[in-house]
Amino acid sequence: MPHTAFWHSPLISAPRFLRPWLSERGSLTQCLIAHFPQFNVRVLQQGWQTPHLDERAVLHLPRRQMRVATREVLLCSKEKPLVFAHSITMRSSLRGGFHLFGRSGSRPLGALLFADPTIRRSHLSWCKLNRRHPLWQKAVAAAGPQAATLWARRSVFFSGNDQLLVTEVFLTDVFTPSILTPAASASK
C-alpha cells in the first residue's frame, strides 16, 4: 500500500523511547490497557468529514468523494489523553467489511479490528506532524496544548476490498523514557 512521501519520516528520528510504541504491530489499544489500567475511550466525533489530502492519496479516493465516514477519539488513562486517533472509511465500507465502524460507540476500534482474523493490516507509516497538519490541530483542540511537533503512525486495515485508514497521534509528555515499552507492558 503506497503512502505519500510525507508519511515516510524515518522511525530512527523519533525519540528512542517512543519507537516501540510507533512500531507496535499488534493492537495499540491492548498495549495501552496493559500499561494504563484505567484506560478509556472518549469519542470526540463520529460522522462525515472531508478527507485530508494525504488521506485521499492513501485510500485512492476519487476527486468526487467529498465526504468519508470519520471517527475521532482520545485514548485516555483516567482523564489524561494519551493518543488522538482518527479513522476514515468510505460509505460503501460501512455496508461491507467495516459495518461495525459506525456502531462502535465508546468501544476501542482496535478491539474490533484485531478480533476479526479476516482483517489484514498494511505496513505502518510514520510522520512527525507540525502545526500546519490538520491532525496536529485536531489533537490540540481535543487534548489541549501540545509540543510543536507530534509523532503519528498510520496503517490501512483491509476487509475484502474495503479499507479503513487509522491514524494515531501520540500526545506530548505521555510516552517518556520512564514509560515501559509495549512489549514490557504486555508482560506485566
ChimeraX attribute file (.defattr): number of C-alpha atoms within 10 A of each C-alpha:
attribute: neighborCount
match mode: 1-to-1
recipient: residues
	/A:1	11
	/A:2	12
	/A:3	19
	/A:4	14
	/A:5	10
	/A:6	12
	/A:7	19
	/A:8	14
	/A:9	17
	/A:10	11
	/A:11	19
	/A:12	8
	/A:13	9
	/A:14	16
	/A:15	13
	/A:16	12
	/A:17	15
	/A:18	20
	/A:19	15
	/A:20	15
	/A:21	19
	/A:22	23
	/A:23	16
	/A:24	15
	/A:25	13
	/A:26	13
	/A:27	16
	/A:28	19
	/A:29	18
	/A:30	18
	/A:31	19
	/A:32	23
	/A:33	19
	/A:34	18
	/A:35	20
	/A:36	15
	/A:37	10
	/A:38	13
	/A:39	20
	/A:40	21
	/A:41	21
	/A:42	19
	/A:43	17
	/A:44	14
	/A:45	12
	/A:46	19
	/A:47	12
	/A:48	16
	/A:49	14
	/A:50	14
	/A:51	19
	/A:52	11
	/A:53	10
	/A:54	14
	/A:55	18
	/A:56	17
	/A:57	14
	/A:58	16
	/A:59	20
	/A:60	11
	/A:61	16
	/A:62	9
	/A:63	7
	/A:64	6
	/A:65	13
	/A:66	12
	/A:67	15
	/A:68	19
	/A:69	21
	/A:70	22
	/A:71	23
	/A:72	22
	/A:73	23
	/A:74	25
	/A:75	24
	/A:76	20
	/A:77	18
	/A:78	13
	/A:79	13
	/A:80	14
	/A:81	23
	/A:82	22
	/A:83	26
	/A:84	25
	/A:85	25
	/A:86	22
	/A:87	22
	/A:88	26
	/A:89	25
	/A:90	20
	/A:91	16
	/A:92	14
	/A:93	20
	/A:94	17
	/A:95	13
	/A:96	14
	/A:97	18
	/A:98	24
	/A:99	13
	/A:100	15
	/A:101	22
	/A:102	14
	/A:103	11
	/A:104	15
	/A:105	14
	/A:106	12
	/A:107	13
	/A:108	19
	/A:109	20
	/A:110	14
	/A:111	14
	/A:112	14
	/A:113	21
	/A:114	17
	/A:115	10
	/A:116	10
	/A:117	8
	/A:118	12
	/A:119	17
	/A:120	15
	/A:121	19
	/A:122	14
	/A:123	14
	/A:124	18
	/A:125	23
	/A:126	23
	/A:127	21
	/A:128	21
	/A:129	21
	/A:130	15
	/A:131	15
	/A:132	10
	/A:133	12
	/A:134	12
	/A:135	21
	/A:136	24
	/A:137	16
	/A:138	17
	/A:139	25
	/A:140	16
	/A:141	11
	/A:142	16
	/A:143	17
	/A:144	12
	/A:145	12
	/A:146	16
	/A:147	12
	/A:148	12
	/A:149	16
	/A:150	19
	/A:151	22
	/A:152	23
	/A:153	24
	/A:154	22
	/A:155	21
	/A:156	23
	/A:157	20
	/A:158	19
	/A:159	18
	/A:160	13
	/A:161	8
	/A:162	20
	/A:163	22
	/A:164	24
	/A:165	20
	/A:166	21
	/A:167	23
	/A:168	24
	/A:169	25
	/A:170	22
	/A:171	24
	/A:172	19
	/A:173	10
	/A:174	14
	/A:175	17
	/A:176	13
	/A:177	12
	/A:178	8
	/A:179	13
	/A:180	16
	/A:181	20
	/A:182	23
	/A:183	15
	/A:184	12
	/A:185	16
	/A:186	14
	/A:187	9
	/A:188	7
